[in-house]
Amino acid sequence: MPRTAVISWVMAKEPERFDPKERAREKQRSREEDARALASGEKTPEELQRENGHFSFPNVRISLRGTKPLE
């Protein structure tokens, strides 16, 4: 790897922190867009289910035991 690539990587911007309020706003906008597309006939319920189905994880549990709170 060229030296400049290593320097660029080291100087890369720190990742943004997760903002739960912003994420809630994003999800609400997405729900509103889905409702609009459904009401207008642009998409069928089956199409929305297929598009959004990859976000459901049946029979999955997430454990937060042993994790530290964000500061």
N, C-alpha and C positions, 0 to 999 in steps of 0.2 A: 504494500500500500504506500503511495507517495506520502511524503511527510506533510504536505499541505492538507491532504485528506484527514490525517490524524488531528492536525491542529483545528480544522473545521469541526470535527466531531467533538473535540474537547470544548470548544467554544459555543457549542450548540445551546440554544435557549432551553432553560429548564421547563419541563412539561407543566402545563397549567393544572391547577388543583381542581378537583371535582367540586362543582357548585350544585348542591341538591336543589336549590330554588330555581336555578337556570334550567336544570334537567326537567323539573316539574313543568316549567313553562314550555319547553320543547315538546314534552309528551302531550300537553294540552293542545298545542298548535297542531300536532299530528292527529289527535283525536278529532279536532274540529275539521281538518282537511278531509279525513276519512268520512265524517258525517256529511260534508258538503258533496263529496264525490258520490256517495251512496244516494243522497237525496236527488241529485241531478241525473242519476242514471248512468253517470260516467263509469261507475264500477258496480259490480254485483257483490252481494254479501260473500259469495264464494271467492271472488277475486281478492277482496279485502282479507278474508281468512287466510288465503294462500300467501298473500304478501306479508301479513303480520304474524303468521303462524310460527315463524322461526324464532319468535321471542318467547314462546311458551316452552317450558321444560317440565313435562309431567314426571312425577315421581323423583324430583330432585330436591334435596335439602341443602341449604347453605348454613354452615356453622361458623359463628364468629367467636367461638370460645378460644381464648388464648391470644386474641388480637388486641392491639393497643389502640386507644382512641386517637383520632386525628387531633393535631394541636391547632 
